[in-house]
Amino acid sequence: MVAIPPINTILLEIKDLPFLEAIVYLTGKGIVNYAQKGYGKLKEVIKEKYNLSKYAFVPSKKEANSLKNFSSQPNYRQVHLLVPNYRYIDIIRTGLLIKSYHDDNTKANRERVKEIKARIKRRPNGQKLLKIADLPTIPFFNSILKLLYDLKLEGYSEKQLEEAFDEAIGNWDRSSLLVKNAHSINSIVKFCKQQIMLEKNFFFLLGMRTAADKARTGLEKLTKRKFLETKGYKYTINETQLGNSPRVEITIYYSK
């Protein structure tokens, strides 16, 4: 029978190990029940490592409850439906927590957002994790989800959808145009043609209020001469009326 080391030795050994490696170490030492007497600190450390691996930061008890409740949030549920085995799916919930702090814009919440983002940046692959966490706060999140849905209808496998999701996360800021009143129709068309010239698999247009008409007109100019069709691209357009703020979301994607 393997002799179990003193608790302080165990804590020192697993201090810098990620969650799964820590579990493997503890199992190898015959430790599988963290609720037994004298293991309170060990249980706490393992819980922190689990949360760190899941959410990329260690939440407070209140935040942990919020993160749990976000599993029923519509956008998270849609991500879970489309890419249920995505490795970083729970970082979306971290992003929803950040968004809730943005919506309740107090000094304390702004400071907490800074702390969370700083912790995420220090994680392995931190820049990518931060972009995932930022998704719920960007105006193109719904467009990305709509893209995944459209690709699923095109017959994409779950692995292909995960690859498309990764691509959208990495490139949305360079492959999207938030149309403003200052944009001319020609500048919108030029942006789209540049994206196609760069052979982007997909890109996005978003217009709100009066700029919604400009986004729609730019698309019409592209489709009038069947430019998108001849280049192998399809598009979807989603129009919503939010109070007095009409919103047009256009996704243009290459159809294999």
C-alpha positions as CSV (number, residue, x, y, z in Angstrom):
1,M,0.0,0.0,0.0
2,V,1.3,3.4,-1.0
3,A,2.1,5.6,2.0
4,I,0.2,8.9,1.8
5,P,2.6,11.9,2.3
6,P,1.8,14.6,4.8
7,I,-0.7,17.2,3.7
8,N,1.8,20.0,3.5
9,T,4.0,17.9,1.2
10,I,1.0,17.1,-1.0
11,L,0.1,20.8,-1.3
12,L,3.6,21.7,-2.2
13,E,3.8,18.9,-4.9
14,I,0.5,20.0,-6.6
15,K,1.0,23.8,-6.2
16,D,2.0,24.4,-9.8
17,L,0.3,21.5,-11.4
18,P,-2.8,22.0,-13.6
19,F,-6.1,20.4,-12.5
20,L,-5.8,17.1,-14.4
21,E,-2.2,16.5,-13.5
22,A,-3.0,17.3,-9.9
23,I,-5.8,14.7,-9.9
24,V,-3.5,12.1,-11.5
25,Y,-0.8,12.8,-8.8
26,L,-3.3,12.5,-6.0
27,T,-4.9,9.3,-7.4
28,G,-1.4,7.8,-7.6
29,K,-0.9,8.5,-3.9
30,G,-4.2,6.8,-3.1
31,I,-6.1,10.1,-2.4
32,V,-9.6,10.0,-4.0
33,N,-11.8,11.4,-1.2
34,Y,-11.1,15.0,-0.4
35,A,-13.9,15.3,2.1
36,Q,-12.2,13.2,4.7
37,K,-10.9,14.8,7.9
38,G,-7.8,17.0,7.5
39,Y,-8.2,17.4,3.8
40,G,-10.1,20.7,3.9
41,K,-7.3,22.8,2.4
42,L,-6.6,20.1,-0.3
43,K,-10.3,20.2,-1.3
44,E,-10.2,24.0,-1.5
45,V,-7.0,23.9,-3.7
46,I,-8.5,21.2,-6.0
47,K,-11.7,23.2,-6.4
48,E,-9.7,26.4,-7.3
49,K,-7.7,24.4,-9.9
50,Y,-10.9,23.0,-11.4
51,N,-12.5,26.5,-11.7
52,L,-9.2,27.8,-13.1
53,S,-9.2,25.1,-15.8
54,K,-12.9,25.6,-16.5
55,Y,-13.3,29.4,-16.4
56,A,-9.6,30.6,-16.7
57,F,-9.9,32.4,-13.4
58,V,-10.9,31.6,-9.8
59,P,-14.4,32.9,-9.1
60,S,-15.8,34.0,-5.8
61,K,-18.7,32.0,-4.4
62,K,-21.2,34.5,-5.7
63,E,-19.5,34.5,-9.1
64,A,-19.4,30.7,-9.2
65,N,-23.2,30.7,-8.7
66,S,-23.6,33.2,-11.5
67,L,-21.4,31.1,-13.8
68,K,-23.5,28.1,-13.0
69,N,-26.7,30.0,-13.8
70,F,-25.3,31.2,-17.2
71,S,-25.6,27.6,-18.5
72,S,-29.2,28.4,-19.2
73,Q,-28.5,31.7,-21.0
74,P,-29.7,31.6,-24.6
75,N,-26.4,32.4,-26.3
76,Y,-24.5,29.9,-24.2
77,R,-27.1,27.2,-24.9
78,Q,-26.8,27.9,-28.6
79,V,-23.0,27.5,-28.5
80,H,-23.4,24.3,-26.5
81,L,-25.9,23.0,-29.0
82,L,-23.7,23.8,-32.0
83,V,-20.3,22.8,-30.6
84,P,-21.0,20.9,-27.4
85,N,-17.5,19.5,-27.1
86,Y,-15.6,22.7,-27.7
87,R,-12.6,22.7,-25.5
88,Y,-13.1,26.3,-24.2
89,I,-16.9,26.4,-24.1
90,D,-17.1,27.4,-20.5
91,I,-15.0,30.5,-21.2
92,I,-18.1,31.8,-22.8
93,R,-19.7,31.8,-19.4
94,T,-16.7,33.8,-18.1
95,G,-17.5,36.3,-20.9
96,L,-21.2,36.4,-19.8
97,L,-20.0,37.3,-16.3
98,I,-17.8,40.1,-17.7
99,K,-20.7,41.4,-19.7
100,S,-22.9,41.4,-16.6
101,Y,-20.2,43.6,-14.9
102,H,-20.1,45.9,-18.0
103,D,-23.9,46.2,-17.8
104,D,-23.7,47.1,-14.1
105,N,-21.0,49.7,-14.7
106,T,-19.8,50.4,-11.1
107,K,-16.2,51.2,-10.1
108,A,-16.0,47.9,-8.2
109,N,-17.2,46.0,-11.3
110,R,-14.8,47.7,-13.6
111,E,-11.9,46.8,-11.3
112,R,-13.1,43.2,-11.1
113,V,-13.2,42.9,-14.9
114,K,-9.6,44.1,-15.0
115,E,-8.6,41.5,-12.4
116,I,-10.4,38.7,-14.3
117,K,-8.9,39.7,-17.7
118,A,-5.4,40.0,-16.1
119,R,-5.8,36.4,-14.7
120,I,-6.9,35.1,-18.1
121,K,-4.0,36.7,-19.9
122,R,-1.6,34.8,-17.6
123,R,-3.1,31.5,-18.5
124,P,-1.4,29.3,-21.2
125,N,-2.9,30.5,-24.6
126,G,-4.2,33.5,-22.7
127,Q,-4.7,35.8,-25.7
128,K,-7.0,33.3,-27.3
129,L,-8.9,32.7,-24.1
130,L,-9.3,36.5,-23.7
131,K,-10.8,36.7,-27.2
132,I,-13.3,34.0,-26.3
133,A,-14.2,35.7,-23.1
134,D,-14.8,38.9,-25.0
135,L,-17.3,37.3,-27.4
136,P,-20.4,38.0,-25.4
137,T,-19.4,41.7,-25.2
138,I,-18.8,42.3,-29.0
139,P,-21.6,43.4,-31.4
140,F,-20.9,40.5,-33.8
141,F,-21.5,37.6,-31.3
142,N,-25.0,36.9,-32.7
143,S,-23.6,37.0,-36.2
144,I,-21.0,34.4,-35.3
145,L,-23.6,32.1,-33.8
146,K,-25.8,32.6,-36.9
147,L,-22.8,31.6,-39.0
148,L,-22.3,28.4,-37.1
149,Y,-26.0,27.6,-37.5
150,D,-25.9,28.2,-41.2
151,L,-22.8,26.1,-41.6
152,K,-24.5,23.3,-39.7
153,L,-27.3,23.4,-42.2
154,E,-24.7,23.3,-45.0
155,G,-23.7,19.9,-43.5
156,Y,-20.6,20.8,-41.5
157,S,-19.5,18.2,-39.0
158,E,-19.0,19.2,-35.3
159,K,-15.2,19.2,-35.9
160,Q,-15.7,21.6,-38.9
161,L,-18.0,23.8,-36.8
162,E,-15.3,24.0,-34.1
163,E,-12.7,25.0,-36.7
164,A,-15.0,27.6,-38.0
165,F,-15.7,28.9,-34.5
166,D,-12.0,29.1,-33.8
167,E,-11.5,31.0,-37.1
168,A,-14.3,33.4,-36.2
169,I,-12.8,34.0,-32.8
170,G,-9.4,34.7,-34.2
171,N,-10.5,36.9,-37.1
172,W,-13.8,38.6,-36.3
173,D,-12.1,42.0,-35.7
174,R,-10.4,41.9,-39.1
175,S,-13.3,40.3,-40.9
176,S,-16.2,42.4,-39.8
177,L,-17.4,46.0,-40.5
178,L,-19.5,47.9,-38.1
179,V,-21.2,50.2,-40.7
180,K,-21.5,53.8,-39.6
181,N,-23.2,56.8,-41.2
182,A,-19.7,58.1,-42.3
183,H,-19.2,55.0,-44.5
184,S,-20.1,55.4,-48.2
185,I,-21.8,52.5,-50.1
186,N,-18.6,52.2,-52.1
187,S,-16.5,51.7,-49.0
188,I,-18.8,48.9,-47.8
189,V,-18.5,47.2,-51.2
190,K,-14.8,47.7,-51.2
191,F,-14.5,46.0,-47.7
192,C,-16.4,43.0,-48.9
193,K,-14.4,42.7,-52.1
194,Q,-11.2,42.9,-50.1
195,Q,-12.4,40.1,-47.8
196,I,-13.1,37.9,-50.9
197,M,-9.8,38.8,-52.4
198,L,-8.1,37.6,-49.2
199,E,-10.2,34.3,-49.6
200,K,-11.8,34.7,-46.2
201,N,-14.2,31.9,-45.4
202,F,-16.7,34.4,-44.0
203,F,-17.0,38.0,-42.9
204,F,-19.7,40.2,-41.3
205,L,-21.5,43.5,-41.8
206,L,-23.5,45.1,-39.0
207,G,-25.5,48.3,-39.3
208,M,-27.7,49.9,-36.7
209,R,-30.3,52.7,-37.0
210,T,-29.8,54.7,-40.2
211,A,-26.6,52.8,-41.0
212,A,-28.7,49.6,-41.3
213,D,-29.9,50.9,-44.7
214,K,-26.3,51.5,-45.8
215,A,-25.3,47.9,-44.9
216,R,-28.4,46.6,-46.8
217,T,-27.7,48.8,-49.8
218,G,-24.0,47.7,-49.9
219,L,-25.1,44.0,-50.0
220,E,-27.6,44.8,-52.8
221,K,-24.9,46.3,-54.9
222,L,-22.8,43.2,-54.5
223,T,-25.7,40.9,-55.4
224,K,-27.1,42.9,-58.3
225,R,-24.4,41.7,-60.7
226,K,-24.2,38.3,-59.0
227,F,-20.7,39.1,-57.7
228,L,-21.0,36.9,-54.6
229,E,-22.6,34.1,-56.5
230,T,-19.8,34.0,-59.1
231,K,-17.2,33.9,-56.3
232,G,-18.9,31.0,-54.6
233,Y,-20.2,33.0,-51.6
234,K,-23.7,32.9,-50.0
235,Y,-25.1,35.4,-47.5
236,T,-27.7,35.5,-44.8
237,I,-29.3,38.7,-43.5
238,N,-31.0,39.1,-40.1
239,E,-33.1,42.2,-39.5
240,T,-34.4,43.0,-36.0
241,Q,-36.3,46.0,-34.6
242,L,-35.0,46.9,-31.1
243,G,-37.2,49.8,-30.0
244,N,-36.4,52.7,-32.3
245,S,-33.1,51.0,-33.3
246,P,-33.4,48.8,-36.4
247,R,-30.4,46.4,-36.7
248,V,-29.2,44.5,-39.8
249,E,-26.7,41.7,-39.4
250,I,-25.2,40.3,-42.6
251,T,-23.0,37.2,-42.8
252,I,-21.3,36.4,-46.1
253,Y,-19.6,33.0,-46.3
254,Y,-17.9,30.8,-48.8
255,S,-20.1,27.8,-49.7
256,K,-18.0,24.6,-50.3
